[in-house]
């Protein structure tokens, strides 16, 4: 059954203790990721398009899908008129599937938390779903994402409830605000990221303007 397989795959990515283990877990999951996360009712890649559309007019410059995985968000945004989207992920297997969607102008393999291969202020906005969660990208990765986003641009991303405080996200939010690197614009209530399974898996979407 897809739900059982998907839950097992979720357990394996949450249990990853190193970036290499996480990359291996996603490599093993890549081929069936879309169908299995769909069986769980995974909402985030599609919902993020609504927040992007609310804050970022189409045609105002490139967007970065940070932690794009198999590229589930790309086609939704392309359908809404966003034609200049780059994708970033640590999994080459996932990026190959993202490339097949023909929604991304550029795809790069890199890890959030380390240096990113774009100049200061390159993107109009970055968006990210399901990446700031258990055993995934660190809160410190937000500093680099803000660096490559232009002033007046937007940061739009989800954070899992279990890591919001313990993973240092609240602290990094404060650091970036105190340093006048961004200002808060909007945050959603906590909501389920899976409509069918994992009822206790809650996330919140945050929107900041880079200043």
N, C-alpha and C positions, 0 to 999 in steps of 0.2 A: 504494500500500500504506500502511495506517495507520501502521506503524512508521516508515517513511521520512518521512512527513509529520510525525509526532510528534517525531522526532529533529530535523528542520529547525526546528520550532517551539521546541523546547528550546534549540537553538543560538541562536535569535533572542532569547530572553529572557535567556540567560546573557551575550549580547553587548551588552545594553543598557547604555549608559554614563551615562544620566541617568534620573531618575524618570519623566520624560515619555516617553522612549523605551521604558521598561519598560511603562508604561501602554498605549502604542500597540501593543506586541508582544502584550500580553494581550488587547487589544481585537480584534486580528486573529485571535487563537486561540480566543476565548471560545466560539464556536458549536460547535467540534469538540473542545474541550479534553477533555471527559469520555471520549469514545470513543477519542481518540488516546492519552491517558495510560493508559487501560485496556489498550490494545494493547501498551503497554510493561510492563504489570504493576505499575502504580503502587500502592504499598501504604499510604503514610503516612496519608491521610485516614481510613482504616479502622482502622489499628493504633492511632492516637492515642486512639480510644474506649476501648481496653483500659486504657491508662495513666490516663485520666480516671476510669474506673470503679473502678480500684484505689485511687485516692487521694481522690476527691471523691464523697461520698454524694449520690445524686439528691435534689433538693428542698431543698438547703441554700442556694440563692441563685443568681443569674444567672451564667452562664459567658460568656466572650468567646472567639469563634473569630477569632483575630488573623491576618489575611491569609487570609480564608475562601475566596477564589476563587469557584468556582461552587457552593460549599456542599456538597462531597462528604461532609464529616464530620457535618453536621447530622442527616441522617436516621438514621445509625447511633446517635448519641447519643440522639436522640428515642426510638428503639426501645428503648433501655435506661432510659428514664424521665426523661431530662433535658429538661424542657419549657420552660426559660427560658434561651434562648441568643441572644446578640447576635453579629452578624457585622460584621467590618471588612475593607475591602479598598481598594486604590487604583484598581481598575478598575470603573467603572460598568457596563460590559458584563457582567463576571463577576457583579456583585451582582444584576443583573436575573435571571440564571439561578439564583443562590442563593435569591432571593425566591420563585421558582416551586416550590421544594421544600417549602414550608410547614413548615419545621423551625426557622425563626428568628423570634423576636419583634421583632427590631430589626436593621436593616442600615444601616451608615454608611460613607460614602466618606471615607477619610483615609489618610495615609501613615505607616507606622511609621518612627520617627526624628524625627517632629515631635510637637507637642502633640496629645493625644487628647481627644475631646469627652465625657469622663465625669469625675465628681468622684472625689476620693480614696476608696479603699476600696470602690468601687462593686461590684466583681465578687467572687464566691466563688472563682473561678479563671479563668485564661486558658490557652488551649492554642493551639498553632501548629505547623503542619507545612509543610515545604518553603519556608519564608519566609526563614529565616536561611541563605541559600545564596549562590551566586555572583551578583553584580550585583543583589542584592535588599536586604532590610531590613538596616540596620546594627546592630551589637551595641549601640550606644547607645540604640536603641529599647527595650531591656529596662528602662531606668530608668522610662520612662513607663508601661509595662505593669505594673511592680511598684507604681507609685504608685496605679493604679486598682484594685489587688487588695487585698482586706481582709486585716488581720493574721490569721494562721491559715489563710489561703487558699493556693492552690497555683499555681505557674508550671510548665507542662508543655509542652515544645517540643522540636523537633528542630533540630540544627545540622549542616550539611554539613562533611565532613572538610576540604575544601580551604580553608574560611574560618575554621575553629575558632581557629587561632592567628593567621594573617595578618589576619583580619578583626577581631581584638581581643576575641573572645568570652571567651577564658580570662581576659583582663585585666578585663573587665567583671564576670565572675563573682566575681573576687576583690574588686573594688571594692564590690559589693553585699554580699558577705559581711563584709568589714571594717567597712562602715558599719552592720552589723547590720540590713540590710533584708530578707535572706533567709538560709536555711540549706539546704544540700544534703540531699536525701532519697533520691534514687535516680538512677542513670544506667544506660542499657542498654549492651551492647557496640556497637561499630560494626557496622552491618548494611546490606544493599542496600536502597535505596528503590524500585528497580524489579526485579520478580521475573523479567522476561523480557529486557529490554534494559539497557544502561548498567551492566554488571557492576562497573565501577570507581566508580560513584556511591555513596558510603557516607555514612551519617548516624548520629548518636547521639541518643537521646532523653534529656533531662534533666528531673528533677523537683526543684523547690525549694519549701520552705514559706516564705511571706512572714511576717516577724516584726516 
